[in-house]
Amino acid sequence: MTKGAKLSLLIISLTILLMAALMSGTIKSDHWKVTNIELGAEFKRVTSEQIRSMVAAYPERSFFKIKANEIRNKLKNIPWVEKVTVNKKWPNSLIIKLIEHKAVAVWNDNQLLNDKGEIFNVDSIDDLAALPKISGYDSQSQSIWDNYIRYSEIVKQTGYDISETTVSKRGGWDIFLSNGVNIKLGSQQIDARLVRLIDTWAKLSGIHEQMPEYIDLRYTNGYAVKWNKQYINESLNSENGENGNTNG
């Protein structure tokens, strides 16, 4: 008999013995208990105690009867858990690896976005007031976050960050800078409009001691600016710069 045939025979024999043990009741819930949990995680929001207590509450403890997928689904429901894998390791261990969400923004006032633009819920966001605030439709969260990152890189050239953002269903962007200035971007050619603003930012900042209340970039060749209660609704372009207007 060849070595391969002997190995196959051994596997078949062990399988038969295992099945016989299951049928005869040798392998029961009170035999071969899972007594060890190996955790792999960078715990920041979730605690090891949360994981262990949830596993301990699982009614089945037998290595052969415990269902890793059921435990995984329960752990996935813990706030701040993004991904989790659960595997059994002979003879008495569960290997649990967990990844937490990385919150990057407050979404629609009471939810959070992770660094992939995915929405998730937690019990409280009171300690996350420093995060930027974004409002939009849930179905657009990932594309909104991708665009937010790109627009933020452009806006940083003003010396300020984007602190609040609202995106309409039609894709119109309305942002607030960290200095309180409201910028209306519209839905078309937003990158180009922001670049136009950056190109004229130094001149715009020097017109008045105070920063504008809002800047409306929804113009083809320029933008309109409002300072407090004094309205400056002028179409600004490269040809009227010498007349005291800011152009883009």
N, C-alpha and C positions, 0 to 999 in steps of 0.2 A: 504494500500500500504506500502510495506516495505521501510526501509531507503535506501537500495540499489537501489530499483526501482525508488524512488524519485530522487536520485542522478543521475541515468542514464537519467531520463527524463529531469533533469535540464541541463545536459551536452548537450543532443540532442537539447534542446531549444536554448541554447547559440550558438551552432554551426549553427543552422538555422538562427538565428539573424545575426551572423557574415557573413554568405554567402549572406544573403539578403542585408546587408550593403555594401558588396563588389559589388554586382550586381547593386545596386541602385546608387552607386557613393558616398555614405556617407564617405567611407574610401578612400581618395584620397591622392596624394602626398603632398598636403598642409595641411593635417590633421595628427595628431599624429607624429609630426616630431621628429627625433632623434636629440636632442640638447646637449646631455652629452656624453663625452668619458672618460671612466675609464681606465687608462694605468697602466700596471704592467710590469716593466722592470728595469734592472740595466743598465741605459744608460751610455755607455762609448764611443761608436763610432756612434751610432744612436741617434738622438735627438727627443724629444717629438714633436718639431715643424714639423719635417719631417712626423711623423705619422699623426698629426692633419691636416696638409695641404693636405696630400694624401687622407684622409677621406673626407675632405671638398670638394675635387675635384670630388668626386663621384656624379653623376648626380641625383640620387634618395635619398630623405631624409625621406620618409615615413617609419615609423617603420615596417609596414606590407609589404612594397615593397623592402626595402633595403635588399640586398643579402650579408650575412656575408661571404660566400665563395669567392665571387668576390673581396671583400675588402681584405680578407686574401691573395689571390693570388697576388694582387697588392703590398701589404706590403712585401710579401716574396721576391719581386724583388729588394727591397732596399739593397744596399751593406751592408755587415756585419750582415744581418738578417739570423739566422739559422732556427729558428722555430717561428711561430706566430699563435695564436688562436684568433678568433673573434667570439663573441657571443652577441646576443641581450638580453637586460634586460628591461622588461616592466616597465614603459611605454615609455621611451625616451632615453635609454642608449645603448651604445656599450661597451662591456668589451673586451679590447685588452690586451693580454699577449704576451710578446716578449722575445726571448732569442737570444743574439748575439753570433756570432762565436767567439771562442777563438783561435787566431792565434798562432800556435806553430812553423811554419817553412815556409820559402819561397819555393814555388814549381815551378820548371822549370823557374826560374828567374822573372816571372811576375804574378804568382798566389800565393795563400796561402793554407796551410793545417790547418784544425782545430784539436782539440785534439782527434778527432775520426778518423783522417786520411782522412777526406773528403776534396775535393778541392773546393775552392770558390774564387770568383773574387771581387776585390775592385777597386776603382778609382785610387788609388795610394798606393805604398808600400814603398815610399821614407823614411818614418819614422820607418821602420821595419828592418833596416840594421843589427841590432844586432841578429836577429833570425837566426838559422841554415838554410843552403841552401841545398835543396834536389832536385835532378833531377832523373826522372824516367818516366815510362809509366803510364798514368792516370789510367788504369784499375788495376794497382797494388798499388795504393797509400795507401790504408788502411793496406795491409800486409807489405809494406815497412815501414810505420810509426810504426807499432807494433814491427818490427824487430829493427828499429832504437832505440826505447826506450830501448830494451834489450841490444843491443850492447853498447849503451851509458853508461849504468850502469857498464859494464865491463871496458870500456875505462877510465872511471873516476878514476880508480885505478892508472893510470899513472900520475894523477894530472892535466890532460887536458880534454877538451871536444871535441866532434865531431863538427866541424864548417861547413864542406861541405861534401856532399855525392852524389855520382852518382851510379845508379843501372842500369845495362844493361838489355836488353830484356830477356836475358838468366839467369838473376839473379846474375850477377857478381857485387860485391860491391867494390867501390873505395872511400876511405874516406880521409879527411884532418883533422888533429887535430888543435886545437886552437893555437898551437905553430908552425904551418906550415908544419909539417911532413905529408907526403902522405903515406897511408897504403893501400896496395893492398890485398884485402881479398879473392877474388875469389867468388865462388858460393857454395862451399861445406864445411861443418863442420866449419862454421864461428865462432860459439861460442868457439869451442875447439881451433881454431887458435888464437883467441884473448886471451884466457886464457894462452896459451903457451907464447904469447908475454908478458903478465903481469908478468908471473913467471920469466922472464929473463930481465924485464925492467930496474931494478936497474943496472945490469951488463952492459947492452947495453948502458945506459946513461953515464956510466963511461969510455967507450972506447975512446971517443973523447970529446973535450970541446964543440964542436958544435953538435947539434942534427942531426940525419941523414936526408938526403933529402927525401928518401923514404925507406919503409920497405915492402918487398914482402913476404907475408905469404902463398903463393900458393905452398907450399912444404909439402910433407908427414910428415917429421920428423923435420922440422926446418924452417928457413927463410933466405932470402938474404937481405943485407943492402947496401945502397949507401950513401956515404958522399960527398956532393958537386960533384966535378968532379973526385973524386977518387972512383972507383968502387970496392965494396967488394961483389963478387958474389960467396959466399961459401955456401954450404949446411951445415946447422948447426944442430947438434944433441947432445945428452947428453954425448956422448963418447969423444968428442973433446974439451970439455970446458977447460981442462988444457993446451991446446995449444994456448990459447988466443982468441978462438972463442966463440961467444955467442950461447947458445944452448937452445932448448925447448923440 
